[in-house]
Amino acid sequence: MAFITNISGDVISFADAQDVRNIDQRVFEGNEINFTDAGTGATTLDEYLDDLCERSTTRILQKFKASTWWQSYNAYVSNPISNLADLPDLDPNNVKGRQAAFTDMTVYYCLKEYLLPKIADFAGGLDNPEVQKITYYDNKFNDLFNELTSLADWYDYDGSGTVDTDEKAFSYFRTRRTRRRSTLVKVR
């Protein structure tokens, strides 16, 4: 469950093939996934899964950067951004806390976006088990993503090796229900 790094020690993925297999092993037992036609050059299923985990990590980092949370967090740590084009990337090497959550989130994203759509029968509608799994993993991913942006106690902004107190930011959501459509808050 450790982060995967390249030769120079930079994090390239928050998860690996074994993490994906551990979350939902039945996907691999019950289905034959054709990974040779994917164009990745992978020769084994584990290599293919590792490639998908790297893609998932890249997409997750882009989702964090595109979120309003990242802009607010930059302002919180005294790096206000006036132009969104100047917004720095989220450095995966600075994720120091809650690493298990990042691993799980990467696996959920990999399953919902890359693996399960390969085997799902979308013609069967929502009754198809794989389509239900896609929905399940999408909800799990979104729950973790929202949790990590609400409790930002995991990012070492200055790269010092530890998450200092002034780098921890907490956001609170309004959970009051109202009848006005524009301010409805979904509670799961």
C-alpha positions in Angstrom: 0.0 0.0 0.0 3.0 2.3 -0.3 3.2 4.9 -3.0 5.0 3.8 -6.1 8.1 5.9 -7.0 10.4 6.0 -10.0 14.2 5.6 -10.0 14.7 9.2 -8.9 12.3 8.8 -5.9 9.4 10.8 -7.3 5.9 9.4 -6.7 4.3 8.2 -9.9 1.3 6.4 -8.5 -0.6 6.2 -5.3 -1.5 2.5 -5.9 -0.3 -0.6 -7.7 -1.8 -3.7 -9.3 -1.9 -5.6 -6.0 -4.0 -2.8 -4.4 -6.5 -3.0 -7.2 -6.7 -6.8 -6.9 -7.2 -6.5 -3.1 -10.2 -4.2 -3.4 -12.2 -6.3 -5.9 -10.6 -9.6 -6.7 -13.9 -11.0 -8.2 -13.5 -8.6 -11.2 -10.4 -10.6 -12.3 -11.7 -14.0 -11.4 -15.0 -13.6 -13.2 -13.9 -11.7 -16.3 -11.2 -12.0 -18.9 -9.8 -8.5 -19.3 -8.1 -8.0 -22.7 -5.2 -5.7 -21.9 -3.1 -6.4 -25.0 -5.3 -4.3 -27.2 -5.0 -1.3 -24.9 -1.9 0.1 -26.6 0.1 0.5 -23.4 2.7 -2.1 -24.3 2.0 -4.0 -21.2 2.8 -7.7 -21.4 1.1 -8.8 -18.2 -2.1 -7.9 -16.5 -0.2 -6.5 -13.5 1.8 -4.2 -15.8 -1.5 -3.0 -17.3 -3.0 -2.4 -13.9 0.1 -0.5 -12.9 -0.3 1.7 -16.0 -4.0 2.3 -15.1 -3.0 3.3 -11.5 -0.5 5.8 -12.9 -3.2 7.3 -15.2 -5.6 7.4 -12.3 -3.1 9.2 -10.1 -2.5 11.8 -12.8 -6.3 12.3 -13.2 -6.8 12.6 -9.4 -4.0 15.2 -9.2 -5.7 17.1 -12.0 -9.0 16.9 -10.2 -7.5 18.4 -7.1 -5.9 21.2 -9.1 -9.2 21.9 -10.9 -11.1 22.1 -7.6 -11.9 25.3 -5.9 -10.4 23.8 -2.8 -6.8 24.0 -4.3 -7.2 27.7 -5.0 -8.5 28.3 -1.5 -5.8 26.2 0.0 -3.1 28.2 -1.8 -4.5 31.4 -0.4 -4.6 29.8 3.0 -0.9 28.9 3.0 0.0 32.5 1.9 0.2 31.9 -1.8 -2.7 33.8 -3.2 -3.3 33.2 -6.9 -4.7 36.1 -9.0 -4.5 34.3 -12.3 -5.7 30.7 -12.5 -3.1 29.9 -15.1 -0.5 30.5 -12.4 -2.0 27.9 -10.1 0.8 25.4 -9.2 0.4 21.7 -9.6 -0.3 19.5 -6.6 3.0 17.7 -5.9 2.4 14.0 -5.2 5.7 13.8 -3.3 4.2 16.2 -0.7 1.3 13.9 0.3 2.6 13.0 3.7 -0.6 12.0 5.6 -3.6 9.8 4.9 -1.7 7.8 2.3 -4.1 4.8 2.6 -6.9 7.1 1.6 -5.1 8.2 -1.5 -4.4 4.5 -2.4 -8.0 3.6 -2.0 -9.1 6.6 -3.9 -6.8 5.7 -6.8 -8.1 2.1 -6.9 -11.7 3.3 -6.9 -11.0 5.7 -9.7 -9.1 3.0 -11.7 -12.0 0.6 -11.3 -14.8 3.0 -12.1 -13.2 4.7 -15.0 -10.9 2.1 -16.7 -11.6 -1.5 -15.7 -15.3 -1.9 -15.0 -16.4 -0.1 -18.2 -14.4 -2.7 -20.2 -16.6 -5.5 -18.9 -19.9 -3.8 -18.1 -23.0 -4.5 -20.2 -24.4 -1.0 -20.5 -27.3 -2.3 -22.6 -28.7 -4.0 -19.4 -29.1 -0.6 -17.8 -28.7 -0.1 -14.1 -29.6 -3.7 -13.3 -26.2 -4.9 -14.6 -23.9 -5.8 -11.7 -20.9 -4.1 -13.3 -22.9 -0.9 -13.8 -23.9 -1.0 -10.2 -20.3 -1.5 -9.2 -19.3 1.5 -11.3 -21.9 3.6 -9.4 -20.6 2.1 -6.1 -17.0 2.9 -6.8 -17.9 6.4 -8.1 -19.7 7.1 -4.8 -16.7 5.8 -2.8 -14.3 7.9 -4.8 -16.3 11.1 -4.4 -16.8 10.5 -0.7 -13.0 10.2 -0.2 -12.2 13.1 -2.5 -14.7 15.3 -0.5 -13.2 14.1 2.8 -9.7 14.9 1.7 -10.6 18.4 0.6 -12.5 19.0 3.8 -9.8 17.8 6.1 -6.6 18.9 4.4 -4.3 17.6 7.0 -2.2 15.5 4.6 -0.4 18.0 2.3 3.1 19.3 3.0 2.9 22.5 1.0 6.5 23.8 1.7 8.1 20.4 1.1 9.7 20.3 4.6 8.9 16.6 5.1 6.2 17.1 7.7 2.7 18.6 7.6 3.0 21.7 9.8 0.1 23.1 11.8 -0.2 26.1 9.5 -0.5 23.8 6.5 -3.6 22.0 7.8 -6.8 23.5 6.5 -10.3 22.4 7.5 -13.5 23.2 5.6 -16.9 22.8 7.0 -20.0 22.1 4.9 -23.4 23.3 5.7 -25.6 20.3 6.3 -28.9 22.0 7.0 -31.7 21.0 4.7 -33.8 23.5 3.0 -36.6 23.6 0.5 -34.9 26.1 -1.8 -33.6 24.2 -4.8 -30.4 26.2 -5.3 -29.1 25.5 -1.8 -30.0 21.8 -1.4 -27.3 19.9 0.3 -27.2 16.1 -0.4 -26.7 14.1 2.7 -25.7 10.4 2.3 
